[in-house]
Amino acid sequence: MPKPLIALIATVLVAFGLSHYSDRFDPYYLDVMTGVGINIILAVSLNLVNGYTGQFSLGHAGFMSVGAYLSAGITLLLGPRLFGSGGGSALQQGMLFLAALVAGGLGAAVAGLAVGIPSLRLKGDYLALVTLGFGEIIRVTFQNVDALGGALGLNGIPNYTTVFWVYSFAALAVFTVICLVRSTYGRGFIATRDDEVASEAIGLNTTRYKIVAFVVGAFFAGVAGGLYGHFKLTITPTGFDFTKSIEIVVMVILGGMGNTTGVIFAAILLTILPEALRSVEQYRMVLYSVLLIFLMLVRPNGLFNFDYMAISARLWRRITQARG
């Protein structure tokens, strides 16, 4: 059995066990743990676009908002009609939530396709501006639709998000990205990133690879949005603004572009760091910003951008030499 699949199954089983005993955890630590998992999904999915395919998207929060609003709308609309005042069994709620998350992800993927087809022929700063504009269009649209709560957002969303759902989808996102990148098809992503002109010269349709990466990344961003909405129980358009997209981009850059392991560690670090600085509340964001600047000056290629395979090989050689 492939190692990524073993890791996926093991993570799902561990997440199930943690979720089963979640009532024994401190609610604050459970809140932070859930936030870490959601940010891992967002960072890993954006890394497929920005890191492995070499594009620069600033609209990830827009895809997240599509998934959040669509999945919340499904549970708010269908939940009372299917289950009545009783709320339904845990299995029924789980099935509805899974369907809502998948629908939210597919809605975000369709939005990614709609943005990707006309815009991914652009490169660099031009693509960043287009995706930034898309994110703002989505935010303003949600803000002006009264059926979605307008500027006040949606309230009363069911509390369906658990550690199990968050880390199962986080593991699935990591598994999908790793399998894509290691596949023959995934070589097209890396070729597009390394030299798009040369890739086109040998017959690769680089636009198709960019669109596929964009759609897959948008799907998982939509799922993360659904998990976020059913965790916070209320969503507003301002929660998915330009700042949110920048937070996700910072995780990718700090972890190392095209480095899944590094991006996971960066997502964990940048979720826990603001919480660790709460003891100095007045200066929390100032210290957070200074630390980010320092980390990027020290590790401009990414804090966790190491060649893990080379390091492992060197360690193994030293161990075998010491034994010999």
N, C-alpha and C positions, 0 to 999 in steps of 0.2 A: 504494500500500500504506500503511495507517495507520501513524503513527509508533510507537505502542506495540508493534505487531506487529514492526516493523523492529528496535526495541530488544530485544524478546524473542529474535528469531532471532540477532541479533548477540551477545547475552549468552551464549546457549547455545553458539555457535561459539567464543567466547573461552574459556568454561569448559571446553570440550572440549580446546582447545589447552593450557590451563594444566594440566589433569588429565593429559594425555599426557606432559608434561615435569615432573610433580610430583616425581619421584624426584630431580630436580636442586635442589629447594628445601630449605632448612633445615627439618627436621621441626617445630621450634618455631613458625616463621612459618606453616607449613602448618596447624598446629593452630589458631593464632589466626585464620587466614583462614577455616577451616571453621566455627569458632565464630561468626564474624561473619555468615556466610551463614545459619546456622541461626537466629540471633537476628533477622535481617532478616525471615525467614519468620514468626516468632512475633510480632514487633512489627507488621508490616504486616497480618497477619490479625486481630490484636486491635484495631487501629485501625479496621477496618471496623465492628466492634461498638461500641467506646467512642467513637471519633472521629466517624465518619460517621453512625452511627445514634443516637448520644447515650445509649447504655446504659452501665452500669458493671459490667463483669464482673470477678470476682476468681478465676475458676476455669479460666483458660487452661492452667495447668500440669496440671490434671486431664485435659483433652482431650489434651494432649501425652503424658501417661503412658499413656492408652489406646492411642494410636498406637504408642508405643514398645514396649509389652508385646505388642500384637497382631502387629506386624510382626516383632519378634524371635522370637516363638513360631512364626510361619510359617517363617522361614528356619531356625530350629533344628530344627523338626520335619520339614519337607519337603526341606531341603537334602541330608541324608544319604540319604534314601530315593530321591531323584531322581538324585543324582550319585554315590552310593556313596562309597568312600574316596578316589576320584580328585579329588573336588571340582568336577568339571564344567568346561566351557570358560568363558572370560570372557563370552561372549554368553549362555550358559545362566545364569550367576550374575547377570548384569545383568537378564535377564528375570524371574528369581525375585525379585530385589530390588525391581524396579519393581512387580511384583504385590503384594509384601509392603507396600510403601509406600502403594500405592493402597488396599489392604485396611485398613491402619492408619488412613488418612485417613477412609475410609468408616465404620469402627468409631467413630472420634471424632465424625464427623458424626451418626451415629445417637445417640450419647450426647448430643450437642448438641441434637438434636431432642427427646430424652426430657426433657432439662432445660428446654429452651426453651418447649415447649408449656404446661406448667403455671406456669412462673415468669415469663415475659416479659410477663404482664399486670401484673406489679408494676413499680414505678419506683424509681429512685434507690437509697437505702440498702438498701431491702428486697431489691432484685434483687442487690445486691452481697453481702448476707448469704447469699442462696440459692445463688449461684454459689460463694461461699467454702465453704459447707457441702458442696456437691457435690464440690469438689476434695478436701476432707478425707475424704469417704466413699470416693472412689476410692482414695486413698492408703492408707487403713486396710484396705480390701478386698484390695488387692494385697499388703499387708504380712502378711495372715493366710491367704493361699492358698499352701499348700505346693507345689502344682504349678507355681507361678510363682516359686519360690525363697523365698517368705516375706520376712522382714526382710532376709535376705542378698541378695535380688534374683536376677536372671538373669545367669549368667556364660557365657563362651565364645561370645558372639554373633559371627557372622562379620564380618570387616572389609570391608564392602561400600561404605561411604560414601566418596565421592571429591569433589573440587572440582567435577567435572562435575555430579554428582547434586545437590549442595547448591545451586549457583548456578543450575542449570536450574530447580529448583523455586522458588528465590527469585525468579527472573525471572517464572516462571509466576504466583506469588502476586501480585506487583506488577501484572502484566498483567491478571489477573482482577479485582483491586480497582479499578484505573483504569477498565477497561471497564464494570464494574458501576456505578460512581459516575457515569460520563459518559453512561450509557444512560438512556432514559426511565424504566425501572424503578428505576434508581438514584436518580432524583430523589425517589422515595418514602422512601429512607433519610434524605436530607437534610431533607426536609419533616418526617419523624418527629422528627428531632433538634431542628429549629428550633422547632416548636410542635406537639406531639402532639395537643392538643385541637382546634386549628384544622384539622389534617390529617384527623382523624376527622370533623369537621363537614362537610368537603367530600366525604366518602365514601371516604377512603383507609382500608384495613384495616391500621392501624399494627402490629398484632400479627403479621400475616403478614410484613411487611417486617423486623421485628425477628427473627423466627424464621429467615428466609432468611439474614440477615447472621450470625446466631449459628451456623447450620449450616455456612456457607461458612468462617467463621473457625475453627470447630472442625475442619473437614476439613484445613486447612493446618497447624493446630497438631498434628494427628495425624501428618501427613507429617513435620513437623519433629521430632517425637518419634521416629519411625522412623529418620530420618537421625542423630539424636543417639545412639540406642542402638547402631547399627551403626558409629558413630564411636568411642564410648567403650568398646565391647565388653562392657560390664557396666552394668546399670541396677538401681537400688534405689528403693524407694518414697520414701525421704527426698530423693531428687533431684528430686522433683516436688511439693514441699510448698508451703505458703503463701508462703514466701520467694521461690520461683521465680516465682510469679504476680505478686508485687509487683515483681520485677525487670522483667518484661515491661511492666507498667503504667507503670513509671517511664520506660521507653523511649518509650512513646506520649505521655506527658505532656510529657516534655522535648523531644521532637521537634515537638510541636504537635498537638493533637487535630484529626483530620480533615485532616492534611497528610501525604500519603504520602512526599513527598521528605524532609521534615523528620524523619519517623519513621525512614527508612532511615539518615540521617546520625546520628541519636541512637543507633540500634542499633549502628552502627559505633563511635561514640565510647564508649559504655558497655561495649563488649566490649574495646576496646583500653586504656581508661583504667586498669582494675585491673592489667593486665599492665605498663603503663608505670610503675606505682607499686611494682613488686616490689622495686626497689632499697631501698625503706624498708619492708621486710616487716612490722616490728613495728607500724607506724602506717599501713599501707596502707589498711585499711578505714576508719580514722578520717579520713584525708585524702580518701578517696573520698566519704565521707558529707558532709564539709565542702564539697567542691567541688559536690556535688549541691545542697546548701542554697544556696550562693552563686549557682549558675546559675539556680535557680528564683526567687531574690529579684531577680536582674537581669532575667530573662526569664520572668515568671510565665505568659505565654501560650504558652510554648514557645520553646526556644532557636532553632529554625529555622522559626518560624511567620511567614514573610514572604509577602507577595503577590508571587510571582515574576513573574506576568504583568504586573502594574503596574510593577514594577522594570524588566522587559525593555522595556516600552513607553516608559518615561521615557528609558532609555538610547538606544533607537532614535531618539527625537525629538531628543535632544541630538546624536547622530551626524549626522542629516540636517540639523539647523540649522547644525552646524559645517561641513558640506560646502557648504551654501548660502551 
